[in-house]
Amino acid sequence: MNTDMMFWFIPIAAVIALVFAFIFFKQLMKLDEGTDTMKKIAEHVRKGAMSYLKQQYKIVTIVFIIMAIFFSILAYGFGLQNEWVPFAFLTGGFFSGLAGFLGMKTATYASARTANAARKSLDAGLKVAFRSGAVMGLVVVGLALLDISIWYLVLDAFVEDADAKHKMIMITTTMLTFGMGASLQALFARVGGGIYTKAADVGADLVGKVEAGIPEDDPRNPATIADNVCDNVGDVAGMGADLYESYVGSILATAALGAAAFYGSQWSDDIQLKAVFAPMLIAALGIILSIIGIYLVKTKEGATMKQLLGSLGLGVNVSSILIAIGTFGIMYVLDIPNWQYVSFSVIIGLVVGIVIGQGTEYYTSHAYKPTQKIAESGKTGPATVIISGVGTVMISTAISVVAIVVGIILSYLFAAKFDFANLSAGLYGVGIAAVGMLSTLGITLATDAYGPIADNAGGNAEMAKLGDEVRQRTDALDALGNTTAATGKGFAIGSAALTALALLASYIEEIKIGLLRVGQTTMDVGGTVVNTAEATIVDFMTYYEVHLMNPKVLVGIFIGSVMTFVFAGLTMNAVGRAAEKMVVEVRRQFKEIKGILTGEAEPDYERCVAISTKGAQREMILPSAVAVLVPIITGIVFGVAGVMGLLVGGLSSGFVLAIFMANSGGAWDNAKKFVEEGNFGGKGSETHKATVTGDTVGDPFKDTSGPSLNILIKLMTMVSIVMAGLTGVYSIL
């Protein structure tokens, strides 16, 4: 088959994803939202979520305009960047934000309908929540591949170069830069949404459940609407933007590595083009297979937690098995050199994703002993809940780290035909393993977005007083959602590690383009003059002295390592400050508005929503600014060697810290759920209060700082790539 003809499968698959997302949304809107009370509650949540997102996008728009002007000055004023970068940056941010917006809009319409469906059966509730989450998954992959397809066509038409192979390198490295727009938008969505989320959640839990002794999501709690809003802005819009950026980053980094790996005169132009298209085609096939998996998800009444997890696992696992088989077909048709081995690299990425997901599930689901033991430790108070949770989850990080280590080595060796010296092919294998891990994102993201929808459904059922049977079903769906959310975060963090490694190699390619752009056509590599255009990654490592004995590299590693802790600290403190205001407000309302606790008066929900909104908008600026400025300053001061150290340090420490924070929050949350199901004294017991404290500590871990770290890892890399022209030419040291 003609290679150019094969390209069209990519935008076609993107359109199919968007069509099915629209079908699922229309099916959702045909369902009944339930009673008038359920509709009223859903409308409050919907207005609060949209109001927050509107305010966030205003700030993000201003930041993006300033950044685009800065990139334009570098491109048109100093010639240090490709002139397409400002436009690519803006479109990346726009599509990332659009994916989050559409997913959140669907989620706000889905929660009441899920609760109403749960009045009929557990299976009905599961299907509504999951199909609504699938809208998020399909919108993300559809918009991402559509954006990639459009940019490829535009750049192929307008980029001029006498050398077809060099033109392909120019196209792929330029496309990489719109990943920064997606990363920056994702960071704002994750940090802002996470701060909003946990300010409301912590305030609602500490004053409502612990001090006042009223149930979770009780309508008497003034923060309960803000709490339900927060699930949508943080865990739906934020996660959507986050994984959009991971998905795009892995595909584009691998495409750029493919263009570089098959650049030499021994390769034909067609082989290079096939290597560029391969990750896109795998992602396109993954869309089709994800849709098949979505239709397989169903369960039975009275299902246990393991059975519910099995229901979601069936859809994900079938999609994964089919994409593993389909990968061999794609590689066979493309006939890339060593295609059989490269196919195994894709499968390794899939397996690593499954292992990380299963490990996370084991340590965070209350169907298994680790979380049950954390719950049991609550018998002796909140301190032992915290100690038990920290210790257990520290051990849990080993599974993810070992999985990533084995995945990197095996994917590298398979693509390099077990020759460590074959660097370009090996790195291409690591990149395509990341694509493999994310290839079924359409369904894996659906399992994640499902979580906050189920959580909101439980809140709606509680506030609308639908009865114990319905609440038991929504609690089961919610507990499942806690596990899938933790699994999704582990999956996102794992994909970030593989993607960031591929982006490290792409950074060198961008340095090469930057040097050529300013006219540096030769390099002195260890006394040998090498043409810049033909220099290998090893040549650049030698030229810039990127080795462990270079103090600039070591300094960069330390800066990168501490960045993850500083960033986590900033976001945690931001949650603390915003939560303090929420706690004070909820206490004030309980004291001053007579009749709230007896149900005779309605709390001022809008005041709590406003506190979370303002707190999130104000607090998200500093962490985001630090994430952008540190790579730029490091590059200007310490040059390429310092930046490489920064990225390595941030990747290694950030990956482990992110896994720890995501898993600990999920484990503490489900330990609380396990007690609420009647174990160790049940709701209202001292054990329950202890696990609520653990859950409160874990909330900003799993929903603010932890998931933001994987974006930080990739954003620092993307900023470095965009600023590569400046860093490669100018540095103080």
N, C-alpha and C positions, 0 to 999 in steps of 0.2 A: 504494500500500500504506500502511496506517495506520502512523504513526511508532512508536507504542507496540508494535505487533506486530513491527516490524523489530528492536526491541531484543532480542527473545528469541533472535535468531540469535547474539548475543554469548555468553550462557552456554551455548547448545547447542554452539557451536564449541569452547568451553573444555572441555566434557565430552568431546567427540570427541577432543581432543588427549590428555586423560588416559586415555581408553580405549585409544588406539593406543599410548601409552607403556606401559600395562599389558600389551598384546598383545606388544610387542617384548620386554618384560622376561620374560614367560612363555616366549617362544620362546628367549630366551637361556638361561634356566634349564634347558631341556630338553637343551641341548648338553653334551657331555662335557668336563670340565675337563682331561682327559689323564691322565698317569701319576700315581702316588702322590706323587712328588717335586713335580710341578707343583701338585698339590692342596695339599701342605704349604706351599709357598712362597706360594700365593694366600691361604691361611688366615692366615699371618703378616702379610701386607700388610693383609688385611681387618681383623684385630684391631687392628693399629696405627692404621689410619685411623679406625676407630670410637672407639677409646680417645681419640684426639686430639680428635675432634669433640665427644665427650661432655664433655671438660674445657673446651673452648672455649665450648660452649653454657651451661655453668654460669656462667662469667664474664659472658657476654653477657646472660643472664637477670637477673643482679644489676644490671647497668648499665641495662637496660631498665626494671626496676621503679623504680629511682631517678629516671630520666628521666620516667616516667609520673606519678610523684608530683609532680615539679616542674611538669609541664604541668597537672596537676589543680589545683595551687595557683594557677597563673596564670589558669586557666579559672574555677574555682569561688570562689577567694578574692578575685581582683582584677578579674575580668570582662574580662581582656585576650585571651582566647582562646575559640574555640568549644568548648563542653563535650564535643563528640565527639572532639576532638583526641587525648586520652590513649588512647582505645580504638582509633582509627584508626592511631595510631603503633604500638601493640602488634601489631595484626593485620598491618601491613606488614612488621614484623620477623619475625613468625612464619612467614608464607608465604614470605618470602625465604629464611629458614633451612631451611624444609621442602623447598623446591626444591633447594637445595644438598645437603641430606642424601640425598634420593631419588636424585639424579644420582650422587652419590659411592657410594652403596650399590650401584647398578647397575654402576658402573665397577669396583669391587673384585671383582665376580663375573665381569666380562667379560674381564679381562686373560688369565687362564689359558686361557679358552675361545677367545680370539683366537689365542693361540700354538698351541693344539691344532688349530684350523682351518687355520692357516698350514702345518701339516704336510701338508695335502692340496693346497692351492693358494693363490696370492696373492689371488685373487678371494674365496675363502672367508674368509680372514683379514680382508680389507677389509670385507666385508659384516657380519661379526660385530662388528667394532670400530665401524663407522659406525652400525649399527642400535642398538648400545648407547649411542653418543653421542646418537642421536636421542631416546632416553628422556629425557636431560637437557634437550634442546631443547623437547620437547613438554610436559614437566612444567613448565618455566618459563613458557611461554606459556599453558598451560592454567590453572595456579594464578593467574597474574596476571589474566587476564580473568575468572576466577571470582570473585576477590577484588573486582575493580572492579564486576562485576555485582551482587554481594551488597550492597556498600556503596551503590551507586546506589539499589537497591530500599529499603534501610533508611532512607536519608536522605530519599528521596522520600516515604516514608510518615510520617516523624516531624518533618521540618523544616517549620515553619509560617511562611508569609509571604503577605500579601494580594496582593503583586505576583508573578505567576508567573515573570516574567523575573528578578527579583531573587532569588527562591527558587533558580533554576537556578544563579546565580552563587554563592550560599551553598553549594549542594551540591557544585559542582565545586571551589571553593577549599577546602572541608573535605576532600574526597577527596584533594586534593594532599598533605595533611599525612601520610597514611600512607606517602607516598613517603619521608619522613624515616626512618621505621622501617626500610624496605627499604634505604635508603642506609647507615644506621648498621650494620645487620647485614652488609651487603655489605662495608663497610670492615673490620670485624673479621675476616670470612672471608678477604678478600684479604690484609690485612696479616699476620694470624696465620698463615694458610696459606702465604703467601709466605715468611715468616721460617722457618717449619718446613721448607719445601721447599728453600730454598737452603742452610740450615745443613747439611742432610743431603747435598745434591748436591755442594756445595763440598768438604765433608769427604771424601766418597767419591772425588771426582776427584783432589784434590791428593795424598792419601796413597796411594790405591789405584792410579790410573793413572799418575801422574807419579813418585811415590817408589818404590812397590813394583813398578810395571811390569806390573800384572795388568789384564786386560780390564775394560771397563765392565760392571757388573752381575755381576761374578764372585762366587760364593757365599763365597769366602775373605775378601771385604771386609766388615768388621763393619757398615759404614754402608749396605750395599746394600739391606737391607730398609727402613730409614728412608728411603732415596732413592726406593724404589718407593712407599712410603706417601705421600711428599710430593707426588707427581704427582697423587694423588687429592684430598688436602685443599686444595691450592693451586689447581691448574688445573681441577679439576672442581667441587668445592663452592664454591670462591672465585669462579670464572668464572660459575657458575650464579646465585649471589646477586648478582653484579655486573650481569649482563645482565637479570636479573629487575627490578632497580631501574631500569635504563635504559629498559626496555620500559614499565614502569608510569609512569615519569616523563614520557616523551614523550607517551603517550596522555592522561594526566591534565592535563599542561600545555596541550596542544592543546585539550582539552575546555573548560578554563577560559578559554582565549583565545577559543574559539568562543562561549561564553556572553557574554563581554564585547563581542565584535565585533558581535553581533546583539542588543544590549541595548536600543537606542533605540526610540522609539515608532513609527518607520517600519517596524519589523520585527515580524512576527507571532510569537506564542509558539512556533508549530510550527517556524518557520525556525530559531529559536534552539536548539530541542531537536534538530533535524537536525544542526546544526553541532556540537553536543556529541556526538552519537552517531557522526558520520562517522569519527573516528579509531578508535573501538572497532570499528566494522563493517569497516574496512579491515584491522585486526589480526585480526579473526575470519576474514575471507576468506583472509588470509595463512596461517592455521593449516591450512586445508583444502589449499591449494596447496603448502604445505611438505611435507605428508604424501605428496602425489603425487611431489614432487621426491625424497624419501627413497627411494622405490621405484625410481628411475632410476639410482641409483649402483651401478656394477659395473665390473669391469676384466678384463684377460686376463693369463695367466701371462707373466712376463718383461717386464711393462710398465715403460717408462722413467718418470722422475720427471714429465716433462711429460704423459705419458699418464695417470698417476695423478692429477695435478692436474686434468686434463681430465675424468676420471671424476667427481670431486667437483664440478667446475665445471658439469657438465651438469645435475646436480640443482638446484644453486643458481640457475643462469641460467634454466632452464625455469620454476622457481617465480617468479623475478623478472619474467620476460616475462608470465606469466599474471596476476600481481597488477597489473601495469601496465595490462593490458587490463581486468581486473576492476574496477579503481578507477573507470574511466569509467562502468562499469555502475552501481556503487554511487552515484556522484555524480549520475548521470542520474536514478536512482530517487528519491534524496533531493531533487533539484531545488534544491540550495543556490544562492543567487545567485552568478553567475559560476562555475558548477560546472565548466565545461570548463577554465578557467584553473587553478582549484584542483586539478583532477586532474593537470595538468602539474606542479604543485608536488610532488605525491606521487611522480611519476615521476622528478623531479629528485633527490629523496632517495634513491631506488633507485639511480640512476646514480652519484651521489656515493659511495654505499656500495661499488658495484662498482669504481669508479676507485681508491678507497683500498685495497680488497682487492688489485686487480691491481698497484698500485704497490708495496704491501708485499711481494707475492709476488715481484716482479721483483728487489727489493733484498735479500730474505732467502732465497730458494730457491737451492740450489746447482746448479739447472738453468740458471742465468743467470750472466752474466759478473761482476757486482759481487761476489757471494759467492765465486766461483771465484778472483777476483783477491785477495780477502782471504786465502783459503787459500794462494795462491801466495806471498804476502808472508811466510808463515811460514818460508820457506827461510832468511831472515836473522834469525829469532828472534822471541820473543813481543812485543818492543817494536813491531816493524813491523806485526805482526798488530793490535795495539791501535790504532796510528796510522792504518793503512789502514781499519780498521773504523769508527773515529770519523769520519774524513773522509768516507767513502762514505755513511754513514748520516745525517750532518748534511745532505748534499745531498738524501737521500731524503725528508726532512721537507717539502720544497717541494711534492711531489706532493699530499700530504694537505692542506696548507694551501691551496694553490690550488684544490683540489677543494671544500673547505669554503667558501672565499670565493665562488667561482662559484655554488655551491649555495645559499648564503644570499641572494645578490643575485637570482638567477633565481627562486627559490621565492617570495621577497618580491614581486618585480615581477609574476609571473604572478598571484598571489592578489590583488594590489592593482590589477590591470588596468593595469600599467605606470605607476602614479601613486605616486611616493614619499610623497606627502602622505597617502595612505590607509593610515595606520599600523596600525590594528587588523586590517584584512584582510591586510596584508602580513605581520605577525607570526604571524597564524593560518596563513599559507602556510608560514612557516619551521617552525612546530611540526608541521604535517602532513607536511612533508618528512622530519622526524625519524621520524615514524610510518612513512612509506614506507620509509625505510632499514631500520627494524627489523621491517617487516611479515612478512618471511620468516624471522624469528628461529628458528622451529622447525627449519629445516634449516641455517641458518648457524651456529647454536650447536652443532648436531650435528657439523659439520665441525671445530669447536673442541674439543669434549669428546672427539672421536675421538682427538686427539693424545695425551693422557696414557694413554689405554687402550692405544694402539699401543706407546707407550714402555714401559709395564708389561709388555706381551706380550713385547717384546724382552728385558726383564730376566728374565722367567720362562723364556724359551727358553734364555738364557745360563746361568742357574743350574741348569736341569734338563738341560743339555748335550744339546740336541735335534739338534745337527748343523749343519753349515755351510749346507746348503740352506735349512733352516727359519730360521736366523739371518739369512741374506741377505734372505728375504722380510720378516721382522719389522723388519730394518734399513730396508728400503725403505718400509715402512708408518710407521716411526718418523720417518724423514727427511721424509716427507710430512706427518706430524703436526707437526713443527717449523714447517713453512711455514704450515699451516692455523692453528696456534696464533698465530703472528705476525700472520697475516691477521685472525684473530678479534680479537686485541687492537687492531689498527688500526681495525677495524670498530667495536669497543666505544668506542674513544676518539673516533672521528668522530661516532658517534651522541651521545656525551656533549656534544660541542661544540654540535650543533644543539639538543639537549634543554635544555642550560643556557641558551642564548639565549632559548628559549621560556619557560623558568622565570623568567628576568629580568623578562619582561613580566608573568608571573603574580604575581611578587613585588609589583608595583605594585597589582594587583587585591586582594591580601591586605592591603596597607597601607590601601586604601580600606575594606575590610570592618572592619579594626581601628579606624579612626577612627569609623565609624558605630556600632560596638559600644560605644564610650565616649561616644557622644552628640554627636560633632562633625559636624553636618549641613551646615555651610558652610565654604568655604575662601576666603581672600583671595589671588587669583591675579593678581599684577601690578596691584593696585588694583581688580580686578573680583571681586565676590563670586560664587562658583560653588557650586552644590549639590554636596556631596561625592559623592552617589550617581551624579551625572551627569558628574563630572569625568573628563576624558580622561587618557591617559598623559602627553601633553604638558603638561597642567595640573599634574600631580603633579611632573613634572620642573622646572617653573617654581616651584612652591610650595616644594619642598625644595632648590632651587638646585643641581640636578644638572647641572653643566657643567664644562668643563675648567679654568676660571678659579677654581673653588671649591677652596681648599686641602684641604678635607675629602675631596673626590673624589680629588684627586691622592694624598693620603696613603693612602686606601683602595686605589688602584691599586698603589702600592708594597707595601703590606702583602700584598695578594693575590698579587702576583708573587713576593715572597720566600717566601710560604707554600709554594708548590710546591717550591722548592729546600730549604727547611727540612724539609718533610715527606719528600722523597726522601732527604735526608741522614740523617734519623732512622731511616728504614727500612733504608737501606744499612748504617749503623753497627750496627743491630740484627742484621742478617744476619752482619756481620763478627764480632760478639761471640759469637753462637751457633755460627758455623762454627769459631771458634777452639777452643771446647770440644769440638766434634766431632773436629777434627783431632787434638787432644791424646788423646782417647779411642781413636781408631783406631790411632794410633801406640802407645799403651800396650798395646792388645790384641795387636798384631803382635809387640811385644817380650816381653810376659809370658805369653801363651797359646801354648805351644809346639805346633808342628804345624799352625798356621793356613795358612801359605803352602804347605805340602806337601799340604794337604787332609786331614790326619789328625785335626784337631780342628775343632770348629764354633765360630765366633765368638759373642760375646755380643751378638746382634742387639738384644735388648730394651733393653739399656743405652743404645744409640745412639738408639733410638726415644724413650726417656725424656728424653734430653738435648734432642732436637729439640722435644719436646712442652713441656717446662718452659721452654725458651728462648723459644718462640713465645708462650706464655701471658704471660710476664713482659714481653716486649719490645713487644707490640702495644698496651699500655695508653697509653703516652705519645703516640705519633703520633695515635691515635684521639681522645684527650682534646684535643689541640691543634686538630684538625680541627673539633671541636664548639665549643670555647670561644672561638676567635678571632673567628668571625662574631658571637657574642653580645656579646663585649667591644667589638668595633668598632661595633656598633649602639648600645650604651649610651653610648659615648664620642662617636662622630662622627655618629650618627643615620643617616637614610636615605641621605643623600649619601655618607657614608663606606662604607656597606654596598654601594651600587651600584658604587663604585670598587673595593672589595674583590673583588666578583664578576667584574667586567670584567678586573681584573688577574690573578686566579686562572685565569679561562677562557683568556685569551690565552697566558700563559706556560705554564700547565699542559698545554694541548693540544699545543704544540710539544715540550715536554720529554717528555711521555708517548710521543709518536710516536717521538722519538729513542731513548728507552730501550728501547721494545718492539722496534723494528727492529734496533737494534745487537745486542741479545741473540740475536735470531733469526738474524742474519747470522753472528755468531761461532759459534753452535752448528752451523749447517749448513756452515760452512767446515771445522769439525772433521770433520763427517760426510763431506764431500767427500774429505778426506785419507784417512779410514778406509776408503773404498771402493777404495783402491789408488793414488790420485793423489799426486804429489810425495813418494813414498817410502812411503806407506801407514802402517799402525799401527806404533807403536814408533819411528818415525823422529824426527829432530830437528824436522822440520816439524810432525809430529803433536803433539809435546810443546808446541810454540809455540801451535798452535791450541787445545789443551786449556786453556792459560792464558787465551787470549782467551775461550773458552767459559765459564771459571770467573768471569771478570770480568763477562761478559754475563748470567750466570745471575740475580743479584739485579736487574739492570737490567730484564730482560724478565718475570720472574716475581714480583717483589716491588714495587719502587718504581714502575716504569712503569705496570702495570695498576692500581695503587692510586691513581694520580693522577687518572684519569678519575672514580673514585668521589669523591675529594676535591673535584673541581670541582662535582659535583652535590650532595654532602653539604653543602658550605658554602652552596649556594643553598637547599637544603631547610631547613637550620637557620634561615637568614634568613627564609624564608617562614613557618615555624612561630613564629618570634619577632617577626614583623612587627607584631603588635599592641603589643608592648612598645616596639619601636624607633620606631614611628610616633608614639607619644604621649610617650615619655620619652627624652631623650638629654642628656648633659652639655654638649656644645658645640652 
